[in-house]
C-alpha cells in the first residue's frame, strides 16, 4: 500500500485562549489572536519552513477557495524537486529558489496568490536588499538581487501554466524592471573574475596531492570547468588520433542538447598518461587514492601501527574514519585548493578562475573568437555549424598550448 502523502497542518482556533494554533510534529504552536493578520503571516511562514526539507506533499484547495502564497510555494517546491535534478542529484537551483521565496513567504505568506502585485514584488525585493549577506550583512550584488526577483516571477509563470492564478498576475509582475547599474547605492556591482596570478599557482601546486596538481595543470592548458575535469574517466577519452577528444559524461549545458567535445593536446596528454592505467569506468583523480597513499606512508614510518586497525578493541574507533569518495566534486576540489593556498601563504583563489587563465592565454595568442571556441561558449551567435567549421582551428590551437 502506498504511503499517504504528508498533509498541510491546518490553521485552527484554540477556544480557551482565543489564539490561533497549528499542530506541527505533534506539537501545538500558538500564533496569536485567531483571525489576525499577524497570526496568518506566522502560520504561512511556519508551513513553508516545515516543508523546506520535507518529502512530497499535497495541498488540497476546496472549490471556491483562494490559494495563498504559502500554499503556492509548497506546490512549486514539489515541482522544483523533480524538475531541477541532474543525473539524479538536485541542482543548485533548488537552493536558489528557497533563498528567493523565504522573504516572499515572510511578507506575504497568507496573501492570496492572485492578489500579488508589482508593488508587493518590489517590497519583497527591498526585503532581500535589506537582509544582505548572511555572514556579515554586507550588500548583495545587483545581479544576484535581479536573479532572486526573477525566480519569484518565474514561479508565478509556472502557476499560470498550472491554472493556479490568472495570467494577469504574471503579466503585471513582468512590468517590474530589474535594478539598473548606478541607480542605487544599497547594492554592489559584482566583481569581475580575474585570472589567478602565475606566482600564486606554483606554490599551491607544491602543496597539493599529485592528483589535484594534475587537475590544476589540466585546467590551465585546456580551459575545462572544475566539474568537467574532476569526472574524467578513461572511457570518456578517445585516443585514436594525435589529438585526444574528451566527452564528459555530464556538463553544464547538456540539458540544452549541446554535445561537449574537449580536445586534449600534447601537454594535456602528458599530464593524463600516468593516470590512465586503470579500469575504464574508474575516475582518474580519486580522493580515496590520496587518502590510501597518505595512510600507507604514515604506517610505513610507524611499523607498530600496522596492526592498529586489526585489533578488536580499535574496531569501534575505526568506524569513525570516513573513507573518501571515488571522485572529487566542485566543493571538495575547491576546499583542497583553498587549504593549499593557506599552507603556501598566498592569497586564496578558487579553481573556477583557472578557466580565465586559459581564456586569457588563448585570446592573447589567437584572438577572442578562438578563446570562445576553446571554452565552448555558445553566445555571440555561435552555433553547432560554426563549431564544426572551426574544428581545424581548435585542433591547431590545442597542438600549441594544450
N, C-alpha and C positions, 0 to 999 in steps of 0.2 A: 504493500500500500504506500502511495506517495506521501511524503512528509508534508503536512499542511503548511502553507505559506505564513510567514510572520505577519500579524495584523498590526495596524497602526493603533496605538493606545488612544482611547477616547478622551475628549475634554469633558470632565464630569464635575458636578457640584458636590460640595461637602456640606450637607444641610446643617449640622450642629454649629459650624463656624461661619457659614456663608461664603466660604472660599471656593475657588476652583481648584481642582486637583487632576493629576494624571498618574496612572499607575505604570511605572517603568521598572522592569526587572523585579517584579513582586514587591515594589516599594512605592508608597504614595508620595508624590511630590506636590506641595501646595504652591499655588501660583499667584495668590492674591484674590481680591474680591471677584466673585463669579460674574462673568459677563463684561468685565472691564477690559479696555484695550490693552492695558499693561499685562494682564493675565494671559490674553490671547497671543501677544507677542512672545511672552516667555514660553508658552506651550509650543508655539511653532518652532522656536529655537531648540527646545529640548528634543522635539521629534526629529528635527534634522540631525542633531548631534547623535541621537540614539541610533540612527540608521547609517551614520557615516561609515562604519566598518561592519555593518550587518550583512546578512545574506539576502537572497531575493525576497521581496515582499510585495504586497498588493495594497492598493488604496481603492476602496470602493466608493464611488460618488453616486449618491442617490439621484433619481430623476428630479430635475429642477434645482439641485444643489449646485452651488458655485465652487469651483476648485480654488483653494487658497494657494499662495505661492509656496508655502512649506510642503504641501502635498505634491505640487508640480515638481519641486526639486527632487523629492523622493522618486517620482516616476522617471524623471530624466536621469537620475543616477542609476536606476535599473537598466535603462537603455545604454548608458555610457559603459556600464560594467561589461556588456557583451560586445559593444561596438569598438571601443578603444582598447583593443587587445591585439598583440602582435606575437605570433608563434606561441600562443597560449599564455603569454605574460602581459599583464596590464601595462599600458604605456604611461609616460609621464603626464599625458593629457588628463588622466583621471585626477591626479593631484592638483593640476592647474584648475580644473573645474571646481573642485572642493574649495580651493582658496578663493575663487571668484564668487561662489554662491554663499559663502559664510556671511559676509556683510549684507547681502541681499535678504537672507533669512532673518538676520538680526534686526533689520529695519522694517521689513515688510512681510514677515513670515505669515501672518494671519490675514493679510490683504488679499482679496480676491484677485486671481491672476489676470482676469480680464479688465481690471482697473489699473494695472501697472502702466505708467505713462512716462514720457520723456523726462519730465521734471523729477520723477522718482528715480529714474535711472541715473540722472545727474547727482541725486542725493547719495545713491549707492557709490558712485564714483568718488564723491567727496569723502565718504567714509573710508574707502580704500586709500585715498591720498593721506588722510589724517592718521591712519593706522601706521603707515610706514613699514619699514622692515622689522621683522620680529626681534632681532637681536638688540639693535641699538636705536630703533625708531628713526633711523636716517631716511631721507626722502627716497621714494621709489622712482624708477625711471619712467619717463613719459611713454616710451614704447611698451613697457610692461603694463601700465595702467590702461592704455588703449586695448591691449590684448585681453586683460581681465574683463573690461567692459564688453568687448566683442563676444566673449564666451557667454555672457548673460543674454545678449541679443540672439546668439545662436540657439540658446535653449528655448527662447520664445518662438524662433522659427520652427524648431522641432515640434513644439506644442501646437503650432498651426497645422503642421503636417498630420499630427495625430488627432486633429479636430478637438483639441482641449481648450483653445482660446480662439477668438475671432482673428481673422487675418489683419484687421485694422490695428491690433495691438503691436504686432511685429512691424507693420509699415510705419507706425508712429515712432517706434524705437530706432528705426534706421535713420531718422532725421537727426539724431544726436551725433554731431560731428566729433571726431577724435580730438584730443588735445594737440595744439599746434606748437611747434618749436618757438620758444621765447615768449609765449603768451602768459605763462605763469611761472612764478619763482618757487612754487611749492613742490615742484618735481625737478628731477635732474635729467640730463641727457645721458644716454648710455655711452660708456667709454668705448672708443674703438679698440678692437682686439689687435694687438701688435705681435709681430714675431718675437720669439724668445731670443735674446742676445746670445751670440755664439759662446761668449765667455761664461754664460750661466748654464750651458748644456754639458760641456766637457767634465766639470767637477761632479755633476749629478750622475753621469754615466758610470763613474768610478764607484759610486755608492750603490748603484742598482745591481740586482742579480743579473747573470748573463742573459737570462730570458728577457727581462724587461729592457736591458740595454739594447738587445736586438730589436725589440719592438719600437723603441725610440728612434733608432737608426733607420728602420724601415719607413717610419712616418716622414722622416726628413728627406728621404730620397724618392718617395712615391706620392706624398701628399694624402695618404689614406686617413680616414677618420679613425679615432681610437676604437670605436666599436666594430670597425671593419678589420683592423689588424689583429685584434685580440681573439677573433673567432676563426683564424686561418687553420685549415686542415690540408693534408697532402692531397686529398681527393678533390679539393676545390681549385687546384692549381694545374693548369695544362702546360706541361713541359715539353711538348712535341716540337717546338721551334726555338730559334735562338732568343726570342723574346717570349717569356712566360706570360700566361694570361691567368689572372686570379679572378674568379667569380664568387663573391661572398654568398654564403647560404642565406644571409639576411642583410639588408641595408636600408638606409633611411628612406629612400624613395621607391621601394619595391611596391608599395600599395598604389602607386601611380602607373604600374605596369612597365617600369623602366628596367631594362637589363643592364646591370652594372658589370663592366669588364675593366679590371685594373691591370695595366701592363707592368711587368717587372723586368727591368733591365739588368745588366751585368752586376751592378753594385748590390741591388736587392737580391739577386740570385746568390751572390757570395754570402750575404748575411743569412739567407734562409737555408742554405745547403746543410749546415750542421744539425738542423732541427727536423729535417725531412725523413730521417731514418726511424720511422715509427709506423704504427698501424694507420691506414689511410683515413680512418674516421676519427683519429685522435687529434686533439688540439695541439698545435705546435708549441704554444707557450703556456705552460701549466704551473699555477701556484703550488699545486701538490708536489710537483717535481722539485721546486725550490725548497719547500719545507722538508722533503725527504733528504735532499742534499745537505741542508744545514744540520739536520738531526744526525746523519751519518758522520759528518765532520766532527760534531760535538762528541759523539760516542767514541770515535777513533782517538780523540785526545784523552778521554777518560774511560779506559777499558773496564773499570769496575762498574760503570753504569750500564754496561751492555745487558746485564741481567735485570735491570730496573723494571722493564715492562713485563718480565716473565714472572715476577713474584706475585703471589696471590694477594698479599696484603696491599699491593700497589694497584690492583685492578680497578678499584673504585676511583682512585685518583687519576688513572689514565683516561677514564671516560670523560674527564673534564677537558681534555685536549680536543679541540675541534680541528679535524683534518681539513685542510683547504680543498676547494673545489677543483675541477679539472681544467678550468679556464678562468682568465680574468674577465671582469666586466668594466664598464666605464668607471664605476665608483672605486673598486679596489685598485685598478691601474692608477687612477688619479691620486689616491691616498698614498700609494707606494712612491710615486714621483714627488709628492709634496714632502713626504718623510725624508727622501733622499736630498731634496733641496735644503731642508733644515740641517741635516747632518753635514752637508757640504758647505754650509754657511753662505748660500746665495739666496737672493730674493725668490719667493715662491712663484712657480709657474705651473700651468696645467698642460696635459698632453694635447688638448684641443688646439693650442696655439702653434704646435709644430706644423700643422697644416698651412698656417700662414707663412712659416719659414719656407716651405716648399713652393708656395704660390709666389712669394717674393722673388725667389731664385729663378723660377721659370719665366716670370714676367720680365725680369731684367735681361734674360738671355734671348727670349723668343717672342715677347710681346704679350698683351693682355688676353688675346684670343687663345693663345697656346696655354696660358695658365688656366683659363676656363675649361679647356679641353682636358687637361691633366686632372683637374679637380672634379670633373664630372658634373659641373653645373649645367642646368637646363635653361637658365634665363638668357636674356639678350637674344631672343629669337632662335635659340639653339634647338635643333630637332634631331631625331634619330638619323635622318638623312645627312644632316650636317656632320654628326659624329662619324658616320661611316666614311664620308668624303674626306675627313681629316685623319683617318686611322693611320695612314702612312706618316703624316707629320707627328702624330703621337708616338709612333714607334721610334722615329728618329730622335725625338726629344729624350725618351727613356733610355736609348742607347748611350746618350751622352751624360745624363745626370742620374738615371735610375738604375 
